[in-house]
């Protein structure tokens, strides 16, 4: 409603205006509504922290289970690597990332973000590659000789030492780096 404008003596000669009414209904606001930009408006995407209290305890048995599963994955990966179809030695070497991934998954997903787990993943991946190479050598030595597998282990180690090349070092590097990075990535993935 508009009031008359006062003149010099406080009175106005203008006629009084009629009160203005809106035809639209008053908008109903929910209880607790604060208009945008006003103090107390919630921020989009804000998640308040829970009330202070004891931190949730992490289950400690998960790390032991993760390590046990990673060792089992290392042995299975070594067996699969060693029993891969007989191809040229250089093409089988690129499978070094597969045991690294097999070891990294349980360590990262179940073990969590422990500082010792990525280096352990690298060590187990290199161990899987080493055992896989030994199994492959024992298998190749067994075919022509027909000797028992247990007796061929010493011969396989000698052949492995004598037959190392620069490419083998690259495969071990792939396994170590892959085991480390894949373990760390699996631990940080939600």
C-alpha positions as CSV (number, residue, x, y, z in Angstrom):
1,X,0.0,0.0,0.0
2,X,1.3,3.4,-0.9
3,X,1.0,6.3,1.6
4,X,0.5,9.9,0.4
5,X,3.8,11.9,0.1
6,X,4.0,14.5,2.7
7,X,4.3,18.1,1.7
8,X,5.9,21.0,3.6
9,X,3.3,20.9,6.3
10,X,3.2,17.1,6.5
11,X,0.0,16.8,4.4
12,X,-0.2,15.9,0.8
13,X,-2.8,17.0,-1.8
14,X,-2.5,13.7,-3.7
15,X,-5.3,11.3,-3.3
16,X,-4.7,8.1,-1.4
17,X,-3.9,5.1,-3.6
18,X,-5.8,1.9,-3.4
19,X,-4.0,-1.1,-1.7
20,X,-2.4,-3.6,-4.1
21,X,-3.3,-7.2,-3.9
22,X,-1.7,-10.0,-5.7
23,X,-3.8,-12.7,-7.5
24,X,-1.0,-15.3,-7.1
25,X,-1.1,-17.3,-3.9
26,X,1.7,-16.9,-1.4
27,X,4.4,-19.5,-2.0
28,X,4.7,-22.0,0.7
29,X,8.2,-22.4,2.0
30,X,9.2,-25.6,3.8
31,X,10.1,-25.2,7.4
32,X,13.7,-24.5,7.9
33,X,14.1,-23.0,4.3
34,X,16.8,-20.4,4.0
35,X,16.9,-18.4,0.7
36,X,20.1,-18.8,-1.3
37,X,22.8,-16.3,-0.4
38,X,21.5,-15.8,3.1
39,X,23.5,-16.8,6.2
40,X,22.7,-20.4,7.1
41,X,22.3,-21.6,3.5
42,X,23.7,-25.1,3.1
43,X,26.6,-25.4,0.6
44,X,26.0,-27.7,-2.3
45,X,28.1,-30.9,-2.0
46,X,28.9,-30.3,1.6
47,X,28.9,-33.3,3.8
48,X,29.3,-32.5,7.5
49,X,31.8,-34.5,9.5
50,X,30.3,-37.0,11.9
51,X,30.3,-36.1,15.6
52,X,33.6,-36.5,17.3
53,X,33.9,-39.9,18.8
54,X,36.2,-42.9,18.6
55,X,37.5,-43.6,15.1
56,X,36.1,-46.7,13.5
57,X,38.4,-49.6,14.0
58,X,39.7,-51.3,10.9
59,X,39.7,-55.0,10.9
60,X,43.2,-56.2,11.3
61,X,42.6,-59.7,10.0
62,X,42.1,-58.4,6.4
63,X,45.8,-57.7,5.9
64,X,46.8,-61.3,6.8
65,X,44.1,-62.7,4.5
66,X,45.2,-60.3,1.7
67,X,48.8,-61.5,2.0
68,X,47.8,-65.2,2.1
69,X,45.7,-64.7,-1.1
70,X,48.5,-62.8,-2.7
71,X,50.9,-65.6,-2.0
72,X,48.4,-68.1,-3.5
73,X,48.0,-65.8,-6.5
74,X,51.8,-65.7,-6.9
75,X,52.0,-69.5,-6.9
76,X,49.1,-69.8,-9.3
77,X,50.6,-67.1,-11.6
78,X,54.0,-68.8,-11.5
79,X,52.4,-72.1,-12.5
80,X,50.4,-70.5,-15.3
81,X,53.5,-68.7,-16.5
82,X,55.7,-71.8,-16.4
83,X,53.1,-74.0,-18.1
84,X,52.3,-71.5,-20.9
85,X,52.5,-73.0,-24.3
86,X,56.0,-73.5,-25.6
87,X,56.6,-70.3,-27.6
88,X,59.7,-68.3,-28.2
89,X,61.1,-67.2,-24.8
90,X,60.8,-63.6,-25.6
91,X,57.1,-63.7,-26.3
92,X,56.2,-65.5,-23.0
93,X,58.2,-62.9,-21.1
94,X,55.6,-60.2,-21.8
95,X,53.2,-62.2,-19.7
96,X,55.1,-60.9,-16.7
97,X,52.4,-58.3,-16.0
98,X,49.7,-61.0,-15.5
99,X,51.2,-62.4,-12.3
100,X,51.8,-58.9,-11.1
101,X,48.1,-58.1,-11.6
102,X,47.1,-61.4,-9.9
103,X,49.2,-60.6,-6.9
104,X,48.2,-56.9,-6.7
105,X,44.5,-57.3,-6.7
106,X,44.1,-59.1,-3.3
107,X,46.8,-57.0,-1.7
108,X,45.3,-53.7,-2.8
109,X,41.6,-54.5,-2.4
110,X,41.7,-56.5,0.8
111,X,44.9,-55.2,2.4
112,X,44.1,-51.5,2.1
113,X,46.5,-48.7,2.0
114,X,49.3,-50.2,4.1
115,X,52.7,-48.8,3.3
116,X,54.3,-52.2,3.2
117,X,51.8,-53.7,0.7
118,X,53.0,-52.1,-2.6
119,X,56.6,-53.2,-2.0
120,X,55.3,-56.7,-1.0
121,X,53.3,-56.7,-4.2
122,X,56.4,-55.9,-6.2
123,X,58.4,-58.7,-4.5
124,X,55.7,-61.3,-5.0
125,X,55.3,-60.3,-8.6
126,X,59.0,-60.8,-9.2
127,X,58.8,-64.1,-7.3
128,X,56.0,-65.3,-9.5
129,X,58.1,-64.5,-12.6
130,X,61.1,-66.3,-11.2
131,X,59.2,-69.4,-10.2
132,X,57.4,-69.3,-13.5
133,X,60.7,-69.3,-15.4
134,X,62.0,-72.1,-13.2
135,X,58.9,-74.2,-13.9
136,X,59.2,-73.6,-17.6
137,X,62.9,-74.6,-17.5
138,X,62.1,-77.7,-15.5
139,X,59.4,-78.7,-18.0
140,X,61.7,-78.2,-21.0
141,X,64.5,-80.1,-19.3
142,X,62.1,-83.0,-18.4
143,X,60.8,-83.6,-21.9
144,X,64.0,-84.9,-23.5
145,X,65.6,-86.5,-20.4
146,X,62.6,-88.0,-18.7
147,X,64.3,-87.4,-15.3
148,X,62.1,-86.7,-12.2
149,X,61.1,-83.1,-11.7
150,X,62.7,-82.8,-8.2
151,X,66.1,-83.8,-9.6
152,X,65.9,-81.2,-12.4
153,X,65.7,-78.2,-10.0
154,X,69.4,-77.8,-9.6
155,X,69.9,-78.1,-13.4
156,X,67.2,-75.6,-14.0
157,X,68.8,-73.1,-11.6
158,X,72.2,-73.5,-13.5
159,X,70.5,-73.1,-16.9
160,X,68.6,-70.0,-15.6
161,X,71.8,-68.4,-14.4
162,X,73.6,-69.1,-17.6
163,X,70.7,-68.1,-19.8
164,X,69.9,-64.6,-18.4
165,X,69.8,-61.8,-20.9
166,X,69.1,-58.1,-20.8
167,X,65.5,-58.8,-21.9
168,X,65.0,-60.9,-18.8
169,X,66.0,-57.9,-16.7
170,X,63.3,-55.8,-18.5
171,X,60.7,-58.5,-17.7
172,X,61.6,-58.4,-14.0
173,X,61.4,-54.6,-14.2
174,X,57.9,-54.9,-15.7
175,X,56.9,-57.4,-13.0
176,X,58.3,-55.3,-10.1
177,X,56.9,-51.9,-11.3
178,X,53.6,-53.5,-12.2
179,X,53.3,-55.2,-8.9
180,X,54.0,-52.0,-7.0
181,X,51.8,-49.7,-9.0
182,X,48.9,-52.1,-9.4
183,X,48.8,-52.8,-5.7
184,X,48.8,-49.1,-4.9
185,X,46.1,-48.4,-7.5
186,X,43.9,-51.2,-6.3
187,X,44.2,-49.9,-2.7
188,X,43.1,-46.4,-3.7
189,X,40.2,-47.4,-5.9
190,X,36.8,-47.1,-4.2
